[in-house]
Amino acid sequence: MEEEQLKAILESLLFAAGEPVSIARLGNALESVPREEIKKALAEMAVAYREQRRGMVLEEIADGYQLRTPSEHAPYLRRLLSAKPPRLSRPLLETLAIIAYRPQITRPEIEQLRGVDTGGVLETLLERSLIHIAGRKEAPGRPIYYETTSAFLELFGLKNLDDLPDLEEFRAIEGLLSNLPPARPEAREGWATSEPQATAGMNSSMGEQGAVEHEAGDAPESPEENQS
């Protein structure tokens, strides 16, 4: 198969999929094309998209490849689609960060770290498919443990959990945030559409895909939680 034809087919497959597609799935669709050729073509396509400043970018997300819109185009897309970016409250982000950095963690362990009940927060994260029940620990009572999902990687633009910033960077970001002055009430919405990964310390490429703001659908914070 000619190189340009291969790239055109890959572009069609990724566009139609609408989600990250692994090399294995692409290989099954292309059958006779060696996977190394597929990887080479994808790498060249990603460079071409960036250099030509196209309306799409090709990125490795959740151990697959996905066509995505550039983050700087987010305001125009929201106006077109009349959609707001997905919002994650601070309790949701804190719990999500703990699970991302500590895979196979149980609810009691999360609550020990946060100092508050996390039942409602975990339920919300499960409903949004950002975490899943991954199994049970070999411990008294065999408590269930949680891990993040591919939807989490896709939301935060991560190839895999190895792309998470290290804990030193996480602590540095948290320290900077703790010194920020509170936002003016009238400016809250604009402030909230900043990058939530700063609060969670999880991603530098998420752009405007989320916001740190309490939602009506989230479980209300207890007085203890407000102190944490």
NORCOR-V931496 format. One record per backbone hydrogen bond with DSSP energy under -0.5 kcal/mol. CO is the residue of the C=O (numbers start at 1). NH is the residue of the N-H. E is the energy in kcal/mol with one decimal. If there is no record, write none. Layout:
CO_NH_E ; CO_NH_E
//
This chain:
2_6_-2.4 ; 3_7_-2.3 ; 4_8_-2.1 ; 5_9_-2.3 ; 6_10_-2.6 ; 7_11_-2.4 ; 8_12_-2.0 ; 9_13_-2.6 ; 10_14_-2.6 ; 11_15_-2.3 ; 12_16_-2.5 ; 13_17_-1.9 ; 14_18_-1.6 ; 21_65_-2.3 ; 22_26_-2.2 ; 23_27_-2.9 ; 24_28_-2.0 ; 25_29_-1.8 ; 26_30_-2.2 ; 27_31_-1.5 ; 30_32_-1.4 ; 30_33_-0.7 ; 34_38_-1.6 ; 35_39_-2.5 ; 36_40_-2.3 ; 37_41_-2.4 ; 38_42_-2.4 ; 39_43_-2.3 ; 40_44_-2.1 ; 41_45_-2.3 ; 42_46_-2.5 ; 43_47_-1.9 ; 44_48_-2.3 ; 45_49_-2.6 ; 46_50_-1.9 ; 47_51_-2.9 ; 48_52_-2.4 ; 49_54_-1.9 ; 50_53_-1.0 ; 57_59_-0.6 ; 57_68_-2.8 ; 59_61_-0.8 ; 59_66_-2.4 ; 61_64_-1.4 ; 64_61_-1.9 ; 65_21_-2.4 ; 66_59_-2.4 ; 66_68_-0.5 ; 68_57_-3.1 ; 70_73_-1.8 ; 71_74_-1.6 ; 73_76_-0.5 ; 73_77_-2.0 ; 74_78_-2.5 ; 75_79_-1.8 ; 76_80_-2.2 ; 77_81_-2.9 ; 78_82_-1.3 ; 78_83_-1.2 ; 86_211_-0.6 ; 88_213_-0.9 ; 89_93_-2.4 ; 90_94_-2.9 ; 91_95_-2.2 ; 92_96_-2.5 ; 93_97_-2.5 ; 94_98_-2.1 ; 95_99_-2.2 ; 96_100_-2.2 ; 97_101_-2.4 ; 98_102_-1.9 ; 105_146_-2.6 ; 106_110_-2.2 ; 107_111_-2.8 ; 108_112_-2.0 ; 109_113_-1.6 ; 110_114_-2.6 ; 111_115_-2.6 ; 118_122_-2.8 ; 119_123_-2.0 ; 120_124_-2.0 ; 121_125_-2.3 ; 122_126_-2.3 ; 123_127_-2.3 ; 124_128_-1.8 ; 125_130_-2.2 ; 125_131_-1.0 ; 126_129_-1.3 ; 130_149_-1.6 ; 132_134_-0.7 ; 132_147_-1.9 ; 135_145_-2.4 ; 137_139_-2.1 ; 139_142_-3.1 ; 143_137_-2.8 ; 144_107_-0.6 ; 145_134_-2.1 ; 145_135_-0.9 ; 146_104_-1.2 ; 146_105_-1.3 ; 147_132_-2.3 ; 149_153_-1.6 ; 150_154_-2.6 ; 151_155_-2.4 ; 152_156_-2.1 ; 153_157_-0.5 ; 153_158_-2.8 ; 154_157_-0.8 ; 158_62_-2.9 ; 159_63_-2.0 ; 160_163_-2.0 ; 161_164_-1.5 ; 166_170_-2.1 ; 167_171_-2.7 ; 168_172_-2.1 ; 169_173_-2.3 ; 170_174_-2.3 ; 171_175_-2.3 ; 172_176_-2.1 ; 173_177_-2.3 ; 174_178_-1.9 ; 175_179_-0.7 ; 176_179_-0.8 ; 177_180_-1.4 ; 184_187_-1.4 ; 184_188_-0.5 ; 185_188_-1.2 ; 187_191_-2.3 ; 188_192_-2.9 ; 189_193_-1.1 ; 191_194_-1.7 ; 192_212_-1.0 ; 194_196_-0.5 ; 195_198_-1.5 ; 196_199_-0.6 ; 196_200_-2.1 ; 197_201_-2.1 ; 197_202_-1.0 ; 206_209_-1.0 ; 209_86_-0.7 ; 211_88_-2.7 ; 211_213_-1.2 ; 215_218_-1.2 ; 222_226_-1.8 ; 223_227_-0.9 ; 224_227_-0.8 ; 224_228_-0.8 ; 225_228_-0.6
//
